[in-house]
Amino acid sequence: MHSTGLLDRRADLRPPDVRELLVLWQHPGTREFVPIGRFGYDGSTYSFAYTRAAAALTDFRPLPTFRDLDRSYVLERMPTIFAQRVMSAGRPDFGDYARSLGLEPGRTTPWEQIVRSGGVRAGDTLQFMEVPDIQAGRVGARFFVNGLRYIPDRERDVGGRRMQVSLEQQEAALDRLAPGDLLTVEAEDGNKSDPCATLVTSEGVPLGWVPRLMAPSFRELLSSSDLTAAVVRVGGSLAPSHSRVVAELDVAAPPGFRFDRDDRWQPLVNRL
């Protein structure tokens, strides 16, 4: 999925449903995905600003095009570092790729590709995630179910229940999924790599995890009620594992609840 340079904004003119993404950078040492930027598109121009989390990193180098952490950027075209995550419509496999993202090949914009795919490239350190929010008293979060390939043949502790499934059992559960189906969100106990690990299960079968960046917020929501998330999109066994299952949480917001309690996602400077 390579582009030759900046994408002309004329290819991306209609107003998008999703107007802002978190830019996640994988730390080479800890392997943690850190929310280093806010990337936006309003149907006409693109915007970018670094976050407080980026400023707190001692070993982070600014991205090409965005050399100044204390500046808000507005651009008429998608910058090359992000455009490299967009597949050219001229490729023979573009139609299949667009449809795998739930998009119409003839109407797919570069921005939509990044929103739907998460902008993941093999061996790269950047990903994108929709910014969860609270509107009209409802918590909204659309997310990729992470880590599918790490689930099979490993025992999990969920609410005092020991879970272990084979690859065949996980695949069967994934094959049964359809848009609109409800998934259960459950806290995983004893996860050594993430004390806030939160599993997504279907009919008792663990599929993957809530993204680590949102897991503490999901744990907070779980402390007050059970959680389910609806399947938005599900791909077949040949789909990339990172984007195979897309789910959406839509629940009433408990009093005082908010995402990003430490304000790590917040931009360093006000954007124009």
Secondary structure, DSSP 8 states (H G I E B T S, - for coil): ---SS-B-GGGS-S--S--EEEEEEE-TTT--EEEEEEEEE-SS-EEEEEBHHHHH-SS----TT---TT--EEESSB-HHHHTTS--TTSTTHHHHHHHTT--GGG--HHHHHHHHTT--TT-SEEEEE--EEETTEEEEEEE-B-GGG-TT--EEETTEEE---HHHHHHHHHH--TT-EEEEEEEES-SS-TT-EEEEETTEEEEE--TTTHHHHHHHHTTS-EEEEEEEE--TTS-GGGSEEEEEEEE--TT--S-TT-TTSBSS---
